[in-house]
Amino acid sequence: MANIMIVDDSPIIRRSLTRILEQLGHQVVMEAVDGRDAVEKFKERPVDLITMDIHLPGMNGIEAVRHIRQISSSVIIIMITSVEQKNMVYDALKLGARHYIVKPFTDEKVKEVFESVIGLTPLQEAAQQRKQQIVAETREKAAEERKKREPLKLEAPALMAMPFEIGVKDGRVVMIMQRHVNLTNLAHFHACLQGMLYLRSTKFVFDLWEPINDEEGLRLLLDFITTVRNRKGTVGVVVNDLAAFNVLKSKLTTGVYRKYEEIDW
């Protein structure tokens, strides 16, 4: 923590700097409104650091730096300047100022400059150490969770339990529904449709040797077809059963066929 004197003729700037510096854990012990006032107060009560505005009434900041440096060579001086005064900053740096801040400044910029000249305050060090501790604890916990968790495995499905068979024919992915979809195999049907949605630029055909009478199974099929078509994909259904054909025709309008050979895409 540094004891600081703020030298600026603007009350707004003084208040702003005081707020930022106290949040960083420093203590503003004095304020001065011009260069001469700053020199006199520093003689009476030396501080660790001074923020010095360049443009001040009476004695400007450059002259004030010159006088203060004659009193102390150890005090840290940071110049506060505007863009048009930056050429004057170099004069101040030659006289012993350590750094400068350009107005209008941000909290982050003030923090950055102060850290570069005096390092972290105890509050900042504590916050940084706590942050590092949290990161370390999080990584350690994640590593422990990975050890506890069973590794992911690929398991070959029991094909005889599937109600369908999937293959590629004439450049199309064809799912042949060989048996009815029911509660026993519905999860397999859902998992397969979900996986097929990852395929892009693919033409799909559902060849229903057996109609899908299960309400949930039929909904999954219709959702898949709608999703593919919304992505400008191509999908059709071949239905042997006339009643099932009429149901799907009423719901889909297009892309429903009685025979595979009728498909013209």
Secondary structure, 3 states (H helix, E strand, C coil): CCEEEEECCCHHHHHHHHHHHHHCCCEEEEEECCHHHHHHHHHHCCCCEEEEECCCCCCCHHHHHHHHHHHCCCCEEEEEECHHHHHHHHHHHHCCCCEEEECCCCHHHHHHHHHHHHCCCHHHHHHHHHHHHHHHHHHHHHHHHHHHCCCCCCCCCCHHHCCEEEEEECCEEEEEECCCCCCCCHHHHHHHHHHHCCCCCCEEEEEECCCCCCHHHHHHHHHHHHHHHHCCCEEEEEECCHHHHHHHHHHHCCCEECCHHHCCC
